[in-house]
Amino acid sequence: MKLVLLGTSGYHPNDRRQTACVLIPECGVMLDAGTAVYRAGAYLETSELDIFLTHAHLDHVVGLSYLFNVMREHPLGRITVHAEGATLAAVDRHLFAQPMFPKKPPYESRPLSAEVRLPGDGRLTYFPLLHQGGSLGYRLDWPGHSMAYVTDTTADVDADYVQKIRGVDLLLHECYLPDSKAAWAKKTGHSCTTPVGQVARKAAVGRLVLVHVNPLSTEDDPIGLDTLQAVFPNAQIGRDLMEVEF
C-alpha cells in the first residue's frame, strides 16, 4: 500500500512545503486537509474521498476550501469529512462563514464513531493527543498493512497514545523543532527530535517518517536526522510529494 505526503509543513507553507495533508490514493483516504489539498486530484484513484481531520487549526483544514479544484481535476461522487463534532462545527462556523468563503464544497460532515471501516477491509481508530484546543491521532489497519498518524502533540514515551500505535508498519509523527528548541516545542504543543525517536522505539514501529516540520526551516535537515537515527535508525524526514510504501 502506498501513501503520498502531499504536505509536510506545520503552521504555514513555504517555498518547499505545503501544510499537513496525507493521501492514500488507492482507497481514497486523506488525513488532514492543509494547503496541500489542491495536489490530491493528480493522485486519487477512487471516485470517493474520505477526509479525516485531526483538529480545526487552519493549517489542517484550510484545504477543504480547495476541493472544488480537486473535483474539477478528478471527479468525485462522494466526499465525506470525518472529525469530532466540535471540529466539524468550527469548520462550518468559521472557515465556511459567508464573509470568509461563500460556497461550501459538496461534502458530507460525519462525526467520528468508535471505529470506522475503510475500503479494502480496513479499519480506522483514533485517540486523543495533548495539544492546545485538542487533537486526534489516527491508526489505520488493513490485512498485512498498518500505519499511524500523530501530529500536533508533544512526543513523550509515557503518553497514552504510545500504546495505541504499537507495532504499526509506518509511523508518521510530527517533529516541528530540533532538540535545541525543546522548551519551545513543549510550550507550543509540538515535538522535537529525540523524544519522537524514543516514542517510535518504545512503540516498536517498523518505520518512522517525520512530518509537520517548522516552515521557517527550509534546509534539507531541519531537525537533526543523525540525532534521530541514533535513537531509531529506520527514520527519515518527510518531504512534499514523497511516496511511502507500507
PAKOLGU-793302 format. One record per atom (N, C-alpha, C): x, y, z. Coordinates in steps of 0.1 Angstrom, whole numbers, padded with zeros to 4 digits, always signed. Layout:
N
XYZ;...
This chain:
246
+0008-0012+0000;+0000+0000+0000;+0009+0012+0000;+0004+0023-0007;+0012+0035-0008;+0005+0047-0003;+0012+0056+0003;+0007+0069+0007;+0016+0080+0001;+0010+0092-0001;+0017+0103-0007;+0016+0114+0004;+0028+0120+0007;+0028+0131+0016;+0026+0144+0008;+0014+0148+0007;+0011+0160-0001;+0016+0173+0005;+0016+0173+0019;+0021+0185+0026;+0027+0181+0039;+0039+0186+0042;+0047+0182+0054;+0051+0193+0063;+0045+0205+0061;+0048+0217+0069;+0038+0219+0080;+0041+0225+0090;+0032+0230+0100;+0030+0245+0099;+0019+0250+0104;+0016+0264+0106;+0013+0271+0093;+0023+0272+0084;+0021+0279+0071;+0030+0272+0061;+0027+0274+0048;+0035+0268+0038;+0048+0277+0036;+0058+0271+0030;+0069+0279+0025;+0072+0274+0010;+0083+0278+0005;+0086+0276-0009;+0089+0261-0012;+0090+0253-0001;+0093+0238-0003;+0082+0229+0002;+0074+0234+0011;+0064+0226+0018;+0051+0232+0019;+0040+0225+0016;+0027+0229+0019;+0023+0223+0033;+0012+0227+0039;+0008+0223+0052;+0001+0209+0052;-0002+0204+0064;-0005+0190+0066;-0015+0184+0057;-0011+0173+0050;-0021+0166+0042;-0014+0153+0037;-0020+0142+0040;-0015+0128+0036;-0026+0121+0028;-0023+0115+0017;-0033+0108+0009;-0029+0093+0006;-0038+0084+0008;-0037+0070+0004;-0045+0069-0009;-0039+0070-0021;-0047+0071-0033;-0056+0059-0036;-0051+0047-0034;-0059+0035-0038;-0072+0033-0030;-0073+0039-0018;-0085+0037-0011;-0092+0051-0008;-0087+0061-0014;-0094+0074-0013;-0095+0079+0002;-0084+0078+0009;-0084+0082+0023;-0073+0094+0024;-0078+0105+0030;-0069+0116+0033;-0069+0120+0047;-0057+0122+0053;-0055+0126+0067;-0051+0141+0067;-0060+0149+0073;-0058+0163+0074;-0060+0170+0060;-0063+0183+0060;-0067+0190+0048;-0060+0204+0048;-0047+0204+0049;-0040+0216+0048;-0039+0222+0034;-0029+0231+0032;-0028+0238+0020;-0024+0229+0008;-0020+0217+0011;-0016+0208+0000;-0028+0200-0006;-0040+0202-0002;-0051+0195-0007;-0052+0197-0022;-0049+0208-0028;-0050+0210-0042;-0042+0200-0050;-0033+0193-0045;-0025+0183-0052;-0032+0170-0053;-0042+0168-0046;-0048+0154-0045;-0054+0149-0058;-0059+0157-0067;-0065+0153-0079;-0056+0145-0088;-0043+0148-0087;-0033+0142-0096;-0030+0128-0091;-0034+0124-0079;-0030+0111-0073;-0042+0102-0070;-0054+0107-0069;-0066+0099-0065;-0069+0088-0075;-0072+0076-0070;-0076+0065-0078;-0090+0060-0076;-0098+0068-0068;-0111+0064-0065;-0121+0075-0068;-0134+0071-0068;-0144+0081-0071;-0150+0087-0058;-0145+0082-0047;-0149+0087-0034;-0137+0091-0025;-0140+0101-0016;-0129+0106-0008;-0133+0107+0006;-0126+0101+0015;-0129+0102+0030;-0117+0110+0036;-0120+0122+0042;-0110+0130+0048;-0112+0130+0063;-0101+0127+0070;-0101+0126+0085;-0093+0137+0090;-0099+0146+0098;-0093+0158+0103;-0088+0155+0118;-0076+0160+0121;-0071+0158+0135;-0077+0169+0144;-0078+0181+0139;-0084+0192+0147;-0086+0203+0137;-0091+0215+0143;-0096+0225+0134;-0086+0237+0132;-0074+0235+0136;-0064+0246+0133;-0063+0248+0118;-0061+0261+0114;-0062+0264+0100;-0052+0256+0091;-0040+0253+0096;-0031+0246+0088;-0035+0232+0085;-0045+0227+0091;-0050+0214+0089;-0064+0213+0082;-0070+0224+0080;-0084+0224+0075;-0086+0234+0063;-0077+0243+0061;-0080+0254+0051;-0082+0248+0037;-0075+0236+0034;-0076+0230+0021;-0090+0225+0018;-0099+0224+0027;-0113+0220+0024;-0119+0230+0014;-0114+0242+0015;-0119+0252+0006;-0114+0251-0008;-0104+0242-0010;-0098+0239-0023;-0104+0228-0030;-0114+0221-0024;-0120+0209-0030;-0126+0211-0044;-0131+0223-0047;-0137+0225-0060;-0127+0222-0071;-0115+0226-0069;-0105+0224-0080;-0101+0209-0080;-0100+0202-0068;-0097+0188-0068;-0108+0181-0076;-0120+0184-0075;-0131+0178-0082;-0131+0181-0097;-0126+0192-0100;-0125+0195-0115;-0115+0186-0121;-0104+0184-0114;-0093+0176-0119;-0096+0161-0119;-0103+0157-0108;-0106+0143-0106;-0121+0142-0100;-0131+0140-0109;-0144+0140-0104;-0147+0130-0093;-0154+0134-0083;-0157+0126-0071;-0172+0125-0069;-0177+0113-0067;-0191+0111-0065;-0195+0114-0050;-0186+0112-0041;-0189+0114-0027;-0176+0119-0020;-0178+0129-0012;-0167+0133-0003;-0173+0134+0011;-0166+0127+0021;-0171+0128+0035;-0159+0133+0043;-0162+0142+0052;-0152+0147+0061;-0156+0142+0075;-0146+0135+0081;-0148+0129+0094;-0140+0136+0104;-0146+0139+0116;-0138+0145+0127;-0147+0145+0139;-0142+0150+0150;-0150+0152+0162;-0160+0163+0159;-0172+0162+0166;-0182+0171+0163;-0178+0186+0165;-0170+0189+0175;-0166+0203+0177;-0157+0208+0166;-0149+0199+0160;-0141+0203+0148;-0149+0206+0136;-0159+0197+0133;-0168+0199+0122;-0175+0212+0124;-0180+0215+0136;-0188+0227+0138;-0179+0239+0136;-0167+0239+0141;-0158+0250+0139;-0155+0253+0125;-0153+0243+0117;-0151+0244+0102;-0163+0251+0096;-0175+0246+0099;-0187+0252+0093;-0189+0266+0097;-0186+0269+0110;-0189+0282+0115;-0179+0293+0111;-0167+0289+0110;-0157+0299+0107;-0151+0298+0093;-0146+0286+0089;-0140+0286+0075;-0150+0288+0065;-0162+0283+0066;-0172+0285+0056;-0183+0295+0060;-0179+0304+0069;-0188+0316+0071;-0189+0324+0058;-0201+0329+0056;-0204+0336+0043;-0193+0347+0040;-0189+0355+0049;-0179+0366+0045;-0165+0360+0042;-0163+0347+0047;-0150+0341+0045;-0149+0333+0032;-0159+0325+0030;-0159+0316+0018;-0174+0313+0015;-0180+0319+0005;-0194+0320+0003;-0201+0307-0001;-0193+0297-0006;-0200+0285-0010;-0192+0273-0005;-0198+0265+0003;-0192+0253+0009;-0191+0242-0002;-0180+0235-0003;-0179+0224-0012;-0189+0213-0009;-0193+0205-0018;-0204+0195-0016;-0199+0182-0009;-0195+0184+0004;-0191+0172+0012;-0201+0170+0023;-0201+0158+0028;-0209+0154+0040;-0200+0154+0052;-0205+0160+0063;-0198+0160+0075;-0203+0148+0084;-0193+0141+0089;-0197+0129+0097;-0189+0128+0110;-0195+0130+0122;-0188+0128+0134;-0182+0114+0135;-0170+0113+0141;-0164+0100+0142;-0171+0091+0151;-0172+0078+0147;-0177+0068+0155;-0166+0060+0161;-0169+0050+0170;-0158+0044+0177;-0148+0037+0168;-0152+0032+0157;-0143+0025+0147;-0149+0028+0134;-0141+0031+0124;-0145+0034+0111;-0140+0024+0101;-0149+0018+0093;-0144+0009+0083;-0139+0016+0071;-0128+0011+0065;-0121+0017+0053;-0122+0007+0042;-0121+0012+0029;-0121+0003+0018;-0110-0007+0019;-0112-0018+0013;-0101-0029+0013;-0101-0036+0026;-0112-0037+0033;-0113-0044+0046;-0104-0038+0057;-0103-0025+0057;-0095-0018+0066;-0104-0012+0077;-0097-0007+0088;-0104+0000+0099;-0095+0011+0104;-0102+0021+0108;-0095+0033+0114;-0100+0035+0128;-0090+0037+0137;-0093+0040+0151;-0086+0053+0154;-0090+0060+0165;-0085+0073+0168;-0083+0074+0183;-0075+0084+0187;-0071+0085+0201;-0068+0100+0204;-0070+0105+0216;-0067+0119+0219;-0052+0122+0220;-0049+0134+0217;-0035+0139+0218;-0035+0152+0226;-0025+0154+0234;-0024+0167+0241;-0019+0178+0232;-0027+0188+0230;-0024+0200+0222;-0034+0211+0226;-0029+0223+0224;-0038+0234+0227;-0051+0233+0218;-0063+0232+0225;-0075+0231+0217;-0078+0216+0214;-0069+0207+0217;-0072+0193+0214;-0068+0189+0200;-0065+0176+0199;-0061+0170+0186;-0064+0155+0187;-0064+0148+0176;-0065+0134+0175;-0054+0128+0167;-0050+0116+0171;-0041+0107+0163;-0050+0096+0157;-0045+0091+0146;-0052+0080+0139;-0043+0068+0137;-0049+0056+0138;-0043+0044+0134;-0052+0037+0123;-0045+0032+0113;-0052+0026+0102;-0046+0012+0100;-0055+0002+0099;-0051-0012+0098;-0058-0018+0086;-0050-0025+0078;-0056-0034+0068;-0049-0048+0070;-0054-0058+0064;-0047-0071+0065;-0033-0070+0059;-0022-0071+0067;-0009-0070+0062;-0003-0056+0061;-0011-0046+0065;-0006-0032+0064;-0011-0024+0076;-0003-0016+0081;-0008-0007+0092;+0001+0006+0093;-0005+0016+0097;+0002+0029+0099;-0005+0037+0109;+0002+0047+0114;-0004+0057+0124;+0001+0071+0120;-0008+0080+0123;-0005+0095+0120;-0007+0102+0133;+0004+0108+0138;+0004+0116+0150;+0010+0130+0148;+0002+0140+0149;+0006+0153+0147;+0000+0163+0157;+0007+0174+0159;+0003+0184+0168;+0001+0179+0182;+0012+0174+0187;+0014+0170+0201;+0028+0170+0205;+0031+0169+0218;+0045+0168+0223;+0048+0154+0226;+0058+0149+0218;+0062+0134+0220;+0067+0131+0234;+0062+0120+0239;+0065+0116+0253;+0064+0101+0254;+0074+0094+0258;+0073+0079+0258;+0063+0075+0268;+0059+0083+0278;+0049+0079+0288;+0035+0084+0284;+0033+0090+0272;+0020+0094+0268;+0011+0082+0265;-0002+0084+0267;-0011+0073+0265;-0011+0068+0250;-0009+0077+0241;-0010+0073+0227;+0000+0063+0222;+0011+0062+0229;+0022+0053+0225;+0017+0039+0224;+0008+0034+0233;+0003+0021+0232;-0007+0019+0220;-0013+0030+0216;-0023+0030+0205;-0016+0027+0192;-0003+0031+0191;+0004+0030+0178;+0013+0018+0178;+0013+0010+0188;+0023-0001+0189;+0023-0010+0177;+0035-0013+0172;+0036-0023+0162;+0032-0019+0148;+0029-0007+0145;+0025-0003+0132;+0037-0004+0122;+0034-0007+0110;+0045-0008+0100;+0051+0006+0097;+0043+0017+0098;+0047+0030+0095;+0041+0040+0104;+0050+0048+0110;+0045+0059+0119;+0049+0072+0112;+0039+0081+0109;+0041+0095+0106;+0039+0103+0118;+0049+0109+0123;+0049+0117+0135;+0055+0131+0133;+0048+0140+0139;+0053+0154+0138;+0066+0156+0144;+0075+0165+0139;+0087+0168+0145;+0090+0183+0141;+0084+0192+0149;+0084+0206+0145;+0098+0213+0147;+0106+0208+0157;+0118+0215+0161;+0129+0206+0165;+0142+0210+0164;+0153+0202+0169;+0153+0202+0184;+0162+0193+0189;+0163+0192+0204;+0167+0205+0211;+0174+0214+0204;+0178+0227+0210;+0167+0236+0213;+0155+0233+0207;+0143+0241+0209;+0133+0233+0217;+0137+0224+0225;+0128+0215+0233;+0118+0223+0241;+0123+0233+0248;+0114+0241+0257;+0103+0248+0249;+0106+0253+0237;+0096+0260+0229;+0087+0250+0223;+0092+0238+0219;+0083+0227+0214;+0072+0224+0224;+0076+0222+0237;+0067+0219+0247;+0057+0230+0250;+0062+0242+0249;+0053+0254+0252;+0042+0255+0241;+0045+0252+0229;+0036+0253+0218;+0028+0240+0215;+0031+0230+0222;+0023+0217+0220;+0029+0209+0208;+0042+0210+0206;+0048+0203+0195;+0059+0194+0199;+0066+0188+0190;+0076+0177+0193;+0090+0182+0188;+0100+0176+0195;+0114+0178+0190;+0120+0164+0188;+0132+0164+0183;+0138+0152+0176;+0139+0140+0185;+0146+0140+0196;+0149+0128+0203;+0137+0121+0209;+0127+0129+0215;+0115+0122+0220;+0107+0115+0210;+0107+0120+0197;+0100+0113+0187;+0106+0100+0184;+0120+0100+0183;+0126+0087+0181;+0124+0077+0193;+0124+0082+0205;+0121+0074+0217;+0107+0068+0216;+0097+0076+0212;+0083+0071+0210;+0083+0060+0200;+0090+0062+0188;+0090+0051+0178;+0096+0038+0183;+0107+0040+0191;+0114+0028+0196;+0105+0021+0206;+0099+0028+0215;+0091+0022+0225;+0079+0015+0219;+0073+0021+0209;+0061+0016+0202;+0065+0004+0193;+0077+0002+0191;+0082-0009+0182;+0076-0008+0168;+0076+0004+0162;+0071+0006+0149;+0081+0001+0139;+0077-0001+0126;+0086-0006+0116;+0095+0005+0110;+0088+0017+0108;+0095+0028+0101;+0089+0041+0106;+0097+0051+0106;+0093+0064+0111;+0096+0075+0100;+0086+0083+0097;+0087+0094+0088;+0082+0106+0095;+0091+0117+0095;+0087+0129+0102;+0079+0138+0093;+0069+0145+0099;+0061+0154+0092;+0058+0166+0101;+0051+0176+0095;+0047+0188+0103;+0060+0195+0109;+0069+0198+0100;+0082+0205+0104;+0080+0220+0103;+0089+0227+0110;+0088+0241+0111;+0090+0248+0097;+0081+0256+0093;+0082+0262+0079;+0093+0272+0079;+0098+0277+0090;+0109+0287+0090;+0122+0280+0087;+0123+0267+0088;+0135+0259+0085;+0133+0253+0071;+0141+0258+0061;+0139+0254+0048;+0150+0245+0043;+0160+0241+0052;+0171+0233+0048;+0166+0218+0047;+0175+0210+0041;+0171+0196+0039;+0169+0188+0052;+0177+0192+0062;+0176+0185+0075;+0174+0196+0086;+0161+0199+0089;+0158+0209+0099;+0158+0205+0113;+0159+0191+0115;+0157+0187+0129;+0168+0178+0135;+0179+0176+0127;+0190+0168+0132;+0188+0153+0130;+0188+0148+0117;+0185+0134+0114;+0195+0125+0121;+0207+0128+0121;+0217+0119+0128;+0213+0117+0142;+0208+0127+0149;+0204+0125+0163;+0192+0116+0164;+0183+0117+0155;+0171+0109+0155;+0175+0094+0152;+0183+0092+0142;+0187+0078+0138;+0195+0071+0148;+0202+0079+0157;+0209+0073+0168;+0200+0066+0178;+0187+0071+0178;+0177+0066+0187;+0169+0056+0180;+0165+0059+0168;+0156+0050+0160;+0162+0050+0145;+0169+0040+0142;+0177+0041+0129;+0168+0042+0116;+0156+0035+0116;+0148+0034+0104;+0139+0047+0104;+0145+0058+0102;+0138+0071+0103;+0142+0080+0092;+0133+0088+0087;+0137+0098+0077;+0128+0110+0078;+0132+0121+0072;+0124+0133+0072;+0115+0133+0059;+0102+0135+0061;+0093+0135+0050;+0095+0148+0042;+0092+0147+0029;+0092+0159+0021;+0079+0158+0012;+0075+0170+0007;+0063+0171-0001;+0065+0162-0013;+0054+0155-0016;+0052+0146-0027;+0060+0133-0026;+0066+0130-0014;+0073+0117-0012;+0062+0106-0012;+0065+0095-0018;+0056+0084-0018;+0062+0073-0009;+0054+0068+0000;+0059+0059+0010;+0051+0046+0010;+0058+0035+0008;+0051+0022+0008;+0051+0017+0023;+0040+0010+0026;+0038+0004+0040;+0030-0008+0039;
